[in-house]
Amino acid sequence: MKAAPFAYVRPSGLDDVLAELADGDGKVLAGGQSLVPVLAMRLGRPGTLVDINAVEELGGFGRSGDTLQIGAAVRQRTVEHARLSRDVPLLGMAMPFVGHRELRSRGTVCGSLAHADPAAELPAVASCLGATVTVAGPSGRRRVPAAEFVVGAMTTGIGPDEVVTGVELPVARPRQGFGFAEIARRHGDFALAGVVTVVDTDDDGTLRAARLTGFGISDRPVTEDVTDLLRSVLPGDGREDLAARLRPGAGELAARVVDTGGDAHGSTGYRRRLFSVLAARELATAWRKAGSRPS
């Protein structure tokens, strides 16, 4: 199909972007890798496409203190290959799984957050890290915790007259370890189930905190504090042993958080099994990496 008729504007300033969105009938265009198929299938019929690529302040990408700041117009491929991104290891771990190289060359990090696909990698990474999404609207600017930004499948907490301006991700700290894994039918497909983990330890190696975010398992990324789960099986004798110790607890967690319905690619029970295996393995991986990072 072809898209329904729409107007196209390319403002050069953020105030002009907000003016175009004021009537609630506009749709922001950044990379367009998710938006264009929606238009082509006529699942969305905005009156105006507001292209934000000419807005200079939305193209910022850099580190400020303990956060990595990524503007709304910054391409995924730019972030994937930037030296700065090494300060947030989960970006490097997750980015190769985001679609395909050609899509990442046009798609934006913030566009993936705003699209809010339940099986997308970047919203899960942002949620697990405790990132902050910055939003501008007619009432001014506001900051939204990433864990609260997505409120449902393809649905966020921003209004039709607001625009995402960027995301702030905390850089890795000493004695912090990470894990990422997903299962998909083919590389580049959306995940049937995926897991992001972060483990914090003290200088003496004592567990401080552990978080886990699942994606592809519900209508939004699901973030859980799993400190008690990990603490209950420590110490372990090696990576495989620790993962095996974690499996029963991970299975209980899967039964509680995996609530997506079955489809042609896998039942709910199958996704729970995938999630439990990935959760145990990547939590063990993050614990091991936390111990190997210098203090």
C-alpha positions in Angstrom: 0.0 0.0 0.0 0.9 3.6 -0.2 0.8 6.1 2.6 -2.2 8.4 3.0 -1.5 12.0 2.0 0.4 14.1 4.4 2.2 17.4 4.6 6.0 17.5 5.2 8.0 20.2 7.1 11.6 20.4 8.0 12.0 23.0 10.9 15.4 24.3 11.8 14.7 25.0 15.5 13.0 23.2 18.4 10.5 25.9 18.9 9.4 25.4 15.3 9.1 21.7 15.8 6.8 22.2 18.8 4.7 24.7 16.8 4.2 22.1 14.1 3.1 19.5 16.7 0.8 21.9 18.6 -2.4 20.7 16.9 -1.7 17.1 17.8 -1.9 15.9 14.2 1.9 15.8 13.5 4.3 12.9 13.7 8.0 13.3 14.3 10.4 11.9 11.6 14.0 11.2 12.6 15.4 8.0 11.0 12.0 6.8 9.8 12.9 3.1 9.9 9.8 2.3 12.0 7.6 5.1 10.9 7.7 4.6 7.2 6.4 1.0 7.3 3.6 2.2 9.6 2.6 4.9 7.1 2.9 2.5 4.1 0.5 0.0 5.8 -1.8 2.9 6.8 -1.6 2.0 10.4 -0.9 5.6 11.0 -2.3 8.7 9.2 -0.6 11.8 10.5 -1.5 15.1 8.9 2.1 16.3 8.9 5.5 14.7 9.1 7.8 16.9 11.1 11.4 16.1 10.1 13.8 17.0 13.0 17.1 16.2 11.3 17.8 19.9 10.7 17.5 20.8 14.3 21.1 21.3 15.4 20.5 20.8 19.2 19.0 17.4 18.6 22.2 16.1 17.0 24.3 16.4 20.1 26.3 13.3 21.2 28.8 13.4 24.1 29.7 12.8 27.7 28.8 15.1 30.5 30.0 14.1 33.9 28.8 10.6 34.6 26.3 10.4 31.7 26.4 9.8 28.0 24.0 12.2 26.3 22.5 11.1 22.9 20.4 13.6 20.9 17.2 12.6 19.2 18.7 12.8 15.7 21.8 10.7 16.4 22.0 7.6 14.3 22.3 4.1 15.9 25.3 3.4 13.6 27.1 6.5 14.9 26.6 5.3 18.5 27.6 1.8 17.7 31.0 2.8 16.4 31.8 5.8 18.6 34.6 5.5 21.1 32.5 7.3 23.6 30.0 4.5 23.6 32.6 2.3 25.3 31.7 4.1 28.5 28.3 2.4 28.4 29.2 -1.2 27.6 25.6 -2.4 27.2 25.3 -0.2 24.1 28.1 -2.1 22.4 26.6 -5.4 23.5 23.1 -4.6 22.3 23.5 -2.5 19.2 24.6 -5.2 16.8 21.2 -6.9 17.5 19.2 -3.9 16.6 17.7 -4.7 13.2 20.4 -4.8 10.4 23.4 -2.6 9.6 21.5 -0.8 6.9 18.6 0.1 9.3 21.0 1.3 12.0 22.6 3.6 9.4 19.3 5.6 9.4 17.5 4.6 12.6 18.1 6.7 15.7 18.5 5.7 19.3 15.7 7.9 20.6 13.5 6.8 17.7 13.7 3.3 19.0 12.8 4.5 22.5 9.8 6.5 21.2 8.6 3.6 19.0 8.4 1.5 22.1 8.3 -1.9 20.5 8.0 -4.5 23.3 10.7 -6.7 21.7 13.2 -3.8 21.0 16.6 -3.9 22.6 17.3 -0.2 23.3 14.3 0.5 25.5 15.3 -2.5 27.7 18.9 -1.3 27.9 17.7 2.2 28.9 15.4 0.8 31.5 17.9 -1.5 33.1 20.6 1.2 33.3 18.2 3.7 34.9 18.5 6.1 32.0 16.6 9.4 31.6 14.6 10.4 28.5 14.4 14.2 28.0 11.2 15.6 26.5 10.2 19.0 25.3 6.6 20.3 24.9 4.5 23.5 25.1 4.8 23.5 28.9 8.6 23.3 28.8 11.1 20.5 29.2 10.9 17.5 31.5 12.9 14.4 32.4 11.3 11.0 32.4 12.9 7.9 33.9 13.3 5.3 31.1 11.6 2.7 33.2 8.4 4.9 33.3 8.7 6.2 29.7 7.1 3.1 28.0 3.6 2.6 29.3 2.5 -0.2 26.9 3.0 -1.8 23.5 4.0 1.0 21.0 2.9 3.5 23.7 4.9 6.1 25.6 4.1 8.7 28.2 4.7 11.7 25.9 1.8 13.7 24.4 1.1 14.3 20.7 2.4 17.9 21.1 5.7 16.8 22.7 9.0 15.5 21.2 11.8 13.4 22.6 15.0 15.5 22.6 17.5 13.0 23.9 18.4 10.3 26.3 21.0 10.3 29.1 22.6 7.0 30.0 24.8 6.5 33.1 28.4 5.5 32.3 29.8 2.3 33.8 31.2 2.4 37.2 34.1 0.4 38.6 33.1 -3.0 39.9 30.0 -3.1 37.6 29.3 -6.0 35.3 26.8 -6.4 32.4 25.1 -9.1 30.5 23.0 -9.1 27.3 21.4 -11.9 25.3 18.4 -12.5 23.1 16.9 -15.3 21.1 15.4 -14.5 17.6 14.4 -16.7 14.7 17.0 -14.9 12.5 19.6 -12.3 13.2 17.9 -8.9 13.0 14.4 -10.2 13.8 12.7 -9.0 16.9 13.5 -11.1 20.0 11.3 -13.9 21.1 12.8 -13.2 24.5 15.8 -11.2 25.7 17.6 -10.2 28.9 19.7 -7.2 30.0 21.5 -7.4 33.4 23.6 -5.1 35.6 25.5 -6.2 38.7 27.2 -3.8 41.2 29.8 -5.0 43.7 31.9 -3.3 46.4 35.6 -3.1 46.2 36.0 -6.3 48.3 33.7 -8.1 45.8 30.6 -8.1 47.9 27.4 -8.0 45.9 25.8 -4.5 46.2 22.9 -4.7 43.8 21.6 -6.6 40.7 19.0 -5.6 38.1 17.5 -7.5 35.2 15.3 -6.3 32.4 13.4 -8.7 30.1 12.1 -7.7 26.7 9.9 -9.5 24.2 8.1 -11.1 27.2 5.4 -8.5 27.9 3.9 -5.3 26.5 6.9 -3.3 27.7 10.4 -3.9 29.1 10.1 -5.5 32.6 12.8 -4.5 35.1 13.3 -6.4 38.3 15.6 -6.1 41.3 17.3 -9.5 41.5 19.8 -8.8 44.2 18.2 -11.3 46.6 18.1 -14.0 43.9 21.8 -13.6 43.1 22.8 -13.3 46.7 20.9 -16.5 47.6 23.2 -18.6 45.3 26.5 -17.0 46.1 29.3 -18.1 46.2 29.4 -20.3 43.2 32.2 -22.4 41.6 32.6 -20.9 38.1 30.2 -19.4 35.6 28.4 -22.6 34.6 27.9 -23.6 38.3 26.5 -20.2 39.2 24.1 -20.2 36.2 22.8 -23.7 37.2 22.2 -22.4 40.7 20.3 -19.5 39.4 18.0 -21.5 37.1 15.3 -22.4 39.7 14.9 -18.8 40.8 15.0 -17.6 37.2 12.2 -20.0 36.4 10.1 -18.6 39.2 10.8 -15.1 37.9 9.8 -16.1 34.4 6.5 -17.5 35.6 5.8 -14.1 37.2 6.9 -11.6 34.5 6.5 -13.4 31.2 2.9 -12.7 30.2 3.0 -12.2 26.5 0.5 -14.4 24.6 1.7 -17.2 22.4 2.0 -16.8 18.6 3.3 -18.7 15.5 6.9 -18.3 16.7 6.5 -19.6 20.3 4.0 -20.1 23.1 4.1 -18.3 26.4 5.6 -21.4 28.0 8.4 -21.5 25.4 9.2 -17.9 26.0 9.3 -18.5 29.8 11.9 -21.3 29.2 13.9 -19.0 27.0 13.8 -16.2 29.5 14.8 -18.4 32.5 17.8 -19.8 30.7 18.9 -16.4 29.5 18.3 -14.7 32.8 20.4 -17.3 34.7 23.2 -17.2 32.2 23.5 -13.4 31.8 23.1 -12.7 35.5 26.1 -15.1 36.1 28.0 -13.4 33.3 27.4 -9.9 34.8 28.5 -11.1 38.2 31.7 -12.5 36.8 32.4 -9.3 34.8 31.8 -7.2 37.9 34.6 -9.0 39.7 37.0 -8.5 36.7 36.4 -4.7 36.3 39.2 -2.7 38.1 38.2 -0.6 41.1 
